[in-house]
């Protein structure tokens, strides 16, 4: 009985910790994700800890703080290919990343991980954020819709909220296993360096990027695609 009581208390503790963020990730890779210290990547007041891609600071970007959110005005200029994106100063290899976001109607953006500054444009694994209903890129197929590994793997059975409403997303990397979570539900899982990933990458726009799909220690990036997007509660936990 004592063992069962202790197990119940532990389960309650995990639920309480997750409730403070508003989501409990599902799936095997997420079960131990709330152990340890969370690092706040966005303080709600400044761009501290962020800089432009291949830049010493964020001065040349359009990102700004508005009512406690990280946002940028819609410029209509399209994908800036890294020139106006911002990346974390720190790098991460094994981690649990989570954030809240909403996109303007017709908008397109993304959060990238495994970003290195080795290419003219910012290359990384992108968790797609897009207005699936209105943006033409989303009409190309599910591999370019919300929560997909952009242009590589689609997400499935997604509990997406429409443009203008807040969503919660997570990326969990433990070992070579990667999980995408949307609004508390695991919607995509894949393995780095796997035959399935290699086959999908070979059919994507990343086929000539030798490092794509391999484990790596990279920056987190938020994308300026020329459309307005809002972020808040961006936080990460490192795994040893």
Secondary structure, 3 states (H helix, E strand, C coil): CHHHHHHHHHHHHHHHHHHCCCCCCCCHHHCCCCCCCCEECCCCCCCCCEEECCCCCCCCCCCEEECCEEEECCCCCCCCCCCCCEEECCCECCEEEEEEEEECCCCEEEEEEEEECCCCCCEEEEEEEECCCCCHHHHHCHHHCCCCECCCECCCCCCCCCCCCCEEEEEEEECCEEEEEECCEEEEEEECCCHHHHHHHHCCCCCCCCCCCCCCCEEEEECCCCCCEEEEEEEEEECC
